[in-house]
Amino acid sequence: MREKRNFSERTRLHPTSEARKKYFLVYEGKDTEDIYFESVNSYRDKIGINPLIELVPVIRSYSEEGWSNPKKILERIQQNIEEAYGHAITYETLLNWIMDYLSEEGILTNNRPAASYMWVRLKTICEEKLHVDLYDLIHDPGEACFQIVDQLKNEDPWSSIIEDVPKIIENRSITYDRELDKVCFIIDRDKESFVSRPGNDQYQYVLQQCYENGFGFYLSNPSFEFWLLLHFDEVKSLDMAMLLQNPKVSARRRYTEQELRKLLPGYSKSRYPVSTLMERIDKAIENEKNFCEDAEELEHSVGSRVGLLMEELRTQDIVL
């Protein structure tokens, strides 16, 4: 996991005053939530977000792409926080740092085969040249990074990245302060990604871990799209059984998405007119009160807790 650099720019009250508290936004989805909270950040003054709060999205690194299971995401962010505090990382984390850097610098673009080749090449170097496992710990990331990329010095187009080792390891850790900041899990109850059955109740596991670690648990049931539906009063007339089950109503869409498209024309998971929703946040917070907001009961009830997060971002008291 990594901080999204171009989103998490520090908010300033004036040139010498920095944000004092970071809210790390960890999404289950890849696009829909990121689009929404990027707009929240852009509209923060109009919405009334406390100016001393910094919103920091946490997005997937290369080996985590495609993850949707909340338990896996939770455990990975816990690992990354422990690595930051313990000053030791795994080789897998280091390889993700390299891949993230190559992507950010445009050396690796959206060419999936090239990225896949690079990942396999890096793993092979670790296993066959350095004789290490991806889960072995590194106490000197700079030296380990140099050893890995040195193996690429004669391979185009990777030969030049050996000069970038300091940049690769610079500010890559999650900059989370346990005493001040908050990790916020913005996740779905989606039964296909959130396993919850006797002997393997991931819902209760994730909820308990959030309680124990002081993380925010901002779940929507059935999905984040239900929070988007709450921006419209028409949500009150929707079929509750259909919302809870959220069945497929076409080859491409489920019930919540179909109903959202009626109210928000042009909606898709990767692109939608989010400015319309920014004008309706007060309505969404109000409507959420008519549905379930209780973390325990949300496992089996239609509702959301995203409105609670929005209220907290507005009212959070921070002592300078």
N, C-alpha and C positions, 0 to 999 in steps of 0.2 A: 504494500500500500504506500502511496505517496501523496504529498500535498499538491494540489493543483496550483501551480505557480502563478498563472495569470489571473486567477480569481482571488487568491488570498493575499492581496496587497493590503498593507497596513492602513487602517483608517486613522486619520489625524484630525484632532480638534483644531490645532494650530501647529506651526512648524516644529515645535519642541515637545508636543504631546502625542504619545503613541497609544494605540489600543492596549488595554490592560487585561482583557480576558478574551481567549480564543474559544470559539465553539467549533469543534471539529465535526463536520457533517459527513457521516459515513452512510453511503447509499447502497441499497440492495440493487436497484436498477442502474443502468449505465447512462441513459440520456434524459428521461423525463424529469427526474428529480433534480438533476444538475441544471437543466434549463430553468426550472422553476426557481431554485435558490440563487442562481446567478442573477435572475431578475429581481429577487428580493434584495440582493446586495446592491443592485443598481438603483432601486427605488427606496433604499433604506431610510432616507430623510423623510420622504412622503409617508412611508409606512409607520415611521416612528421607532425604528430600531435604535437601541441605546448606542450613542456614538462611541462609547468605550468598549464595544464588543466587535471583535473581528470574526468574520465567517470564513472558515478554512475548509473547503471541500477536500475529502480524502478519496482518491481514485485508485483504480487497479494498476498495479505494475504488470509487466508482461506475463509472468507465470500465473497471474490471478485473473486474466481476462476470461470472461464468460462465467465467472463465479456468480451464483445467485443464492447459495445456501447461507442463511444468516449465521448459523453456527460456525461455518468455515471463515466467514468474514470477521466475526467477532474474535475468534481465536487468532487470526492473523494480525488484527490491530493490536491485540494484547501482546503478541510476540514482538511487534515493531516497537511498542512502547517500552517493553522490557529491554530490548536491544539498545534503545536510546539511553536508558538509564544505566544499563550495565556496561556500556562501552564495549560490547562485543556483539558481532552480528554473525549470521550464518553465511556460508558461501552462496546459498540461493538468494539471500537478500542482496549480496554484493553483485551477483549477476543481474538482478533486477535493476539495481542502480545503474549498471552499465547500459542495459537496454533502454531504461528511461532516458538516460542522457543522450544516447544515440537518436532516440525519437525526438526529443526536445530540440536537438541541434539540426534536425532534418537529415542526418546521415542515414537513418532508417526512416522511411516514409510509411505509407499504408501498404507497401508491398509485403503482403503476408508471407510469401515463400522466402523472401530475403530475411525477414525477421526470424522466421522459423529456423532457417539455416544458421543464422548467427547464434541463436539460443543453443542449438545442438552443438555448434562449434565451441561455445564457451563451456558447456557441460563436459565435452570431451577433453578439453584442456585441463579442467579441474580433476577429472577422474584418471586420465592417462598420463598427463604431464606432471601435475602437482600431487597426484595420488591422495586426493581428499574427497570426502563425501559432501554433498550439497548441504547437509545439516550439521557439518562440523563448524565449530565457532572460530571466528577470526577476531584477534585482539588488536591487530594493526591493519585496518582496511586499506590504507594507502599502499603498504608494501604488497599485500595480497593482490590488490588491483593491478599494480605494476607488473607482478609476475604473470598475471593472466594476459593482459594486453600486450606484454612483450612477446608473447607467442604469436601475435598477429602482425608483427612489425614488417613482415615480408608479404603480407596478403592485402592486396587492394580489394575494396576501398578502405580497409580498416587500418592500414599502416600508420596513418597520422594520429590515431587516437591515443597513442602512448604519450603524446605531449599533453593530453587532456586529463591525465590521471587526477591532478589536484581538483579540477572542476567536477570530475565524476563523483568524487567522494565528498565534495563540499556541500554542506547543508542538505544532506539527503535524508537524515533521520527525521522522524515525526517530532516536531518541536512542541511536544505536549508537556505542560507543567501540572503535575498531580495536585498541587496546592491551589491552583488558580483556574485552570482551564476545564472544559467539559467535552467529552466525546458524546455525540448524539447519533444514535442509530435510527435511521429513517428507512423502515423496512415494511414489507408486506406480509400479510397472513397467508399468502398464496400457498395452497396445500401442495402444489407440485414442487416447490423449492424449500418449504419449511416442514420437515418431517416431524410429525407429532403423533406418536402411537405408544401404547404401553411398552415400557422397556427402552424406549428411545424418544422421549418427549423433548424435542429440541426447543419447542416454544418455552417450556418452563426452564430449561437449561439456560437459554439466552436471557430470559427475563431475570433469573436469579443472578447470573453473572453481571448484568447491568446494575442490579441493586448493590451487589457486593463491591463493585468497582466505582460506583458513583456515576455510571454512564446514563445518558438519557435514552429512554425507550419510547420511540415515537412511531408506533406501528399503525398502519391502516389496514382494516379488514373490509373488503378482500384485497385491495391494492391501493397504491398511491393515487390512482385515478379516482378513487372514491373521495379523497381529499379535494381533488380538483372539482368533482361534482358538487361538493359542499359550497362552492362559490355561487351556486344558483339555487333559488328557492324551490325549483322544480324537483330537486333531490327528494323532497319530503313525500312526493307522490309516487316514487319508484317502488317497484315490487321488492319487498324486503327479502323474500325467499330467493329471488333471482340474484339480488345483490350478494347475499351470503354465499350462494353456490357459485356465482359468477361463471356460468357455463359458456361454452363457445356457442355463438349464435351465427357464425359464419366460419369459413375456412381460416380466416385471418384474425377475427375479433371475438372478444368476450363481451358479456353483457355490459359491464361498466364502461368499456371503451365505446361501444355502440351508443349508449345513452349520452356519454360525454360529447361525442361528435355531433349529436343533435343540438346541444347547447353551445358548443364551441366549434363552429364550422372550421374545417381545415386541420383539426387535431390529428396528429400522429405522435407516436412515442418519441420520435427524434426531432419533431418540429411542430410548433403550435403557437398561436397568438397569445403569448403569456402576458402581455401588457393588459389585456382584457381582465385577466384574473387579479392582477395587482390592484385594480380599482375595486375589487370585491373581497378583499381579505377580511375586512370586518364582518361581512356577511358570512364568510366561510367559518370564522371563529364562532359566530352566533349559531349557525346551523349545526355545527359539531356538537353543541350542547344538547341537541335533540336526539343524538345517537350515543353509543357507548364510548366513554373515554377511559374507563377503568382498565388498567393494564392486564389484570387477571381475566376479567370477563371478556376482553377483546378476542381471546383465543376462539370463542364460539359466537361472537356477536358482531353485527355490523357497526362500524364506527371508526374513529381515528383519534390520534393524539397529537397530530401535527399542529392543530390549533393551539394546544397547550405550549408547544415550542414557540410559536409566534408570539403568544402572550408573554412568555418568559423573556424573549429577545427584546420586547418593548419595555418591560418593567424591571429588568435585572438591575439591582443596586450594586454598584462597584465603588469601593472605597479607594481613593487615590492615596 
